[in-house]
Amino acid sequence: MTPNDLLTKQDLDNFKKELFELLKPITDSQMVSKQKWLRSKDVREFLNISAGTLNHLRVTGALVARKIGKTYFYSAEDIDKELNKGEKKSPKRKS
């Protein structure tokens, strides 16, 4: 075994940080999908859209929101359905 083959604690710490950075988007989206209701801020971050775009989606009825006090809440299930509407089916090939 050569000195270059040894792992240091610092090497493992660096690997852990890199791994968590790679997994963060996956775990964030799973956490959002487990929530039943989402606040506007969470929806904007999840969809990567502006407040104006979210307002437009709400006004046009593309996303249904419930308002409690001054806060809008969106159903995670509705958002998931809306996202899945955009998926295109693969074309069928003729034999």
N, C-alpha and C positions, 0 to 999 in steps of 0.2 A: 504494500500500500504506500502510495506517495503522499506527500503533504497536500497536493492538489485534490486528492480524493476525499479529504476530510471535510465534513460539514461543520460549520460553526453555528452557534446559537443565532448569530446575526443573519446567517444564510437562511435559517428556518424562519426567522421573524420576517425577513424580506419576502420569502415565498408565501407566507401566510397573508401578508398585506396585499400582494399581487393577486392571490387567489380570491380574497374577499372582494377586491375591486372588480374582478371578472364576474363574480356571482351576484353582486349587488343588483344589477338590473333584473335578474331573474327572480330574486327573492322579493324585490319591491313589487313586481307585477303580481306575484303570487299573494302577497299580503293584501294588495288592493282587491284582488278577485275574491278573497275570503270575506271582505267586509260587505255588509248588506247595503249600507247607505254611505255615500261619499259626499263630502263638502265640495264646493266649487273649486277650491284650491287644489284638492286631491285630483279632481277630474282634469283640470287644466294641466297639471304635472303629468298625469298618466297618459293623456292624449297628446301632450306637447302642443297645446293650443293657447291662444291668448284669451283674456277675459272677454273681449269683444266677440271672438268666434264662439265661445261658449254661450254668451248671451244670444247670439244669432241662432244657434242650435236650439236653445230653449224657446225663443220667440216663435220660430218656425215649426216647433213641435217635433223636431228630430230627436230631441232628448226631453223627456218629461222630468220636471223638477217639483219637489214639494218645498214650500217656503214655511219655515218656522221662525218667527221673529223676523230678523233681517238676513237670515242664513238660508240659502238654497241647498237642498239635499237631492242627490241623484241616486237612483237605484243602480247598483253595480250590475245587476242582471240586465237592465235595460241598455246600459252602455255596452255590455258584452254582446247582446243581440244586435245592436246597431253596428258594431264593428264586424260581426260575422255576416251581415247583409252584404258588405262590400266584397266578400270573397267570391271570386269567379269560379265557376265549375269548370273542370278541365273538359275540353271538347272531346266528343266521342268520335272515334275513328271508324270509318266505314271499312268493312272487311271485303 
